[in-house]
Amino acid sequence: MSNDPLALLPGEKMVLKSHPHWWFFWQYVVAALVVLGLVVLGSMVGGSVGGFLLWVALAAFVVDLVATLARFVVWRTTTFAVSDKRVAYQSGLVSRRGVSIPLNRVNNVNFSQGVVDRMLNNGTVTIESAGQTGDSVFENIPDPQTVRQMIFTQMDADEQADSHRDAAAIADALKEAPGAGASPAAHERLTQLESLRAKGLVTDDEYAAKRAEILGDL
């Protein structure tokens, strides 16, 4: 298996892949505005003071440009992704950090937005998952509410796919069981039960109880 958290697995389909929101650069935008202000002020003042301010503005511009380019590299190498099997995150060029969370281990997905975040459609997505990793927090996610709903949609689809595979495996086992004369009828009941669950007409608990009942009647 690849060490790249974003590398697709066999049969996996990418649903969302994005870099951080442009608000990721807000400090550098503010710094650029300060530089512009120094240029305007230096031009208005003139003389030695104005010349000094222009030199300060030039130095600040160079520093801000280098810092912005470095920040751009971080932005470009930071990716948040959602597939039909998992949620993945990777950041860093030389020193990398990555995480891959299978959808069947996700317990809940939350998002948060401040006032400015809501205006810019930016926010933080928090994924609560089973295991030792605990909560995973992802900042500067564009349109976090839609991302949250997208993850829930993929979780439901993944759960239904697992249910179909379980039903198919049970049906195959019934067909292969010695003396399973009731296999066709049981297979039909399991198929109907799976259909009701896929349509949301029975809960997970009702599904599990009814499936156990069907298997117990064999």
N, C-alpha and C positions, 0 to 999 in steps of 0.2 A: 504494500500500500504506500502511496506517495505521502511524504511528510508535509506537503502543501495542504493546509486546511481547506483551500478553495478548489482543489483538484476534484473534478466530478468522479463519482464512483460509477461502476457499470450500471447502466439503466437509470441513472439519476438525471433529473432535469432541473436546471437553474431557473428560479422564478424571479429573483431580485438580486442585483449586484450593483452596489453604489459606493461612492467615496463620501467622506464627511460633507456636511452642509457647508456652504461658502462662509458661514459665520465662523468657521474654523480659523479664518484669517483676520478676525476683527481687530486684534491688537495692532496688526501691521497696517491696516487701513487707517486707524487712528494716528499711527506714527507718520504715515504719509501726509495726512492732513496737517499735522504739526509742522512738518517740513515745508509744506506749501505756505503755511502761515508765516514762517520765518522768512521765506523768500519775498512774500508780499510786504512784510514789515521792513525788511532790509531795503527793499526798493523804495519804499515810502520815506524812510529815514534818511538814506543817503549818507555821504561822508564816511568817516572811519568807522563809526558805529554801524552804519548800514553795511559796509563792507565786511565787518566782523560777523554780522548776522548772516550774511550770505555764505561766508566760509563755514560757519556752524551748520547752516542748512545743507551745504554740500556734503559735509562729513556725515551728518545725520542721514542724508539720502543714501550714501554708500552703505552705511551700516544697515539701514532698513532694507535696502535692496538685497544684500547678502542674506539677511535673516529671512526675508520673504521667500527667496529661492530655496533656502533650507527647509522652510515650512512647507513649501510646495512639494518638495520631495517626500516629506512625511505624509502630506495629504494624498499624493499619488500612490503611495505604497500602503495606504490604509483602506481596507475594503470590508464592507459588511454585506453578507450574502444570505439569501434564503433559498433553499431548494425544496423539492418535494420529499426530502428525507431528513434534512437537518438545517440548523442555523450555524453559519460559520463567520469567523472574523479573523483578519490578519493585518498586522501593521509592522513597519520597519523594513529597512533595506539591508543593512549589514547585520544588526541585531534584531531578530524577528520575534514577534509574539503572536500566537495564534490560538484559536479555540474553535472546537467543532462540537455542537450540541445536537444529538439525535432528537428528532421531534417526539419520539415516544418517551423521552426522559424529561420533556418540558412540562412543568406543573402549571405555570401561569406566566403571563406576559403583561407587564405594566409599562406605561409611558408617562412622562412628566414634561410640562412646558411652563416656563415663566411667561411674563407678559410680552417681553421682547421676542421670545421663542415663538409664541403664538402668532405674532405679527409676521414673522419670517418663515413660519411653518418648519421650525427646527425643534429638536427635543432630545430627550434621553429615553432609551428603551432598556428596561430591566427584565431579564429572563430568569425566572425561578425554576431550577432544574433539580432532579434527583441526583444523588451522589455526593461526593466530597467537594465538588467545585462550588456548590451553593449558588448564590445569585451572581449573574453576569451582567455588568452595567456597560452599556454602549452609548457614548455621548455623540452629539452633533449628527444625529440621524435625521435625514430629510423626511418630512411627512410621517412622523412617528406613529400617529393614529392609524394610518393606512397600513404601515408595516406591521403593527400589532394585529390588525384584522387579517392580514395576509398570512401571518404565522398561524393564527387560529384556524384559518381555512385549510392550510396544508396539514395541520395536525389532525383535523377531522378526516381529510382524504386519506392520510396515512393510516389512521385507525380503521377506517372502512376497508382499506386494502388488506390490512392484517386480518380483519374479520373474514374477508372472502377467502384468504389463504387458509385460515383455520377451518372454515366450513368445507373447503375443497379437500383438505387433508383428512378431516373426519369422514367425509364421504368416501374417499379412496380406501381408508381403513375399514369402513363398513363393507365395502365391496369385496375386500380381500379376506374378511373374517370368515373362518370356517362355520358353515351352517347358518350364515346370516340371511335367512329367508326374509326377514323383515327389512333388509337393507334398502330396497327401493322406496318403501314407504317412509322409512326414517330419513332417507336422503331428501325426499320431497318436503318433509316437515322442516328439516334443517334449512333447506333452500328458502322456504317461505319465511321462516324465522329470520334468516339473514336479510331477506328483502324488507321485512318490517323494520329491522334495525337500521338499515341503510336509509330508509325514508323518515327515520326519527320517530316512528310510532311506538317503539318500546325502548325503555331505558337500558343501560348496560347491566344493571342488576337483574332486570326482568329477562334480558337476553340470556345471561349466565344461568339463571334458575331454570328457564325453559329448556335450554340446551341440555342441562344436566338431567332434566326430567325425560327428555327424548332418549338420551343415551341409557338412562336407567330402565327404560321400557324394553330395551333390546334383549 
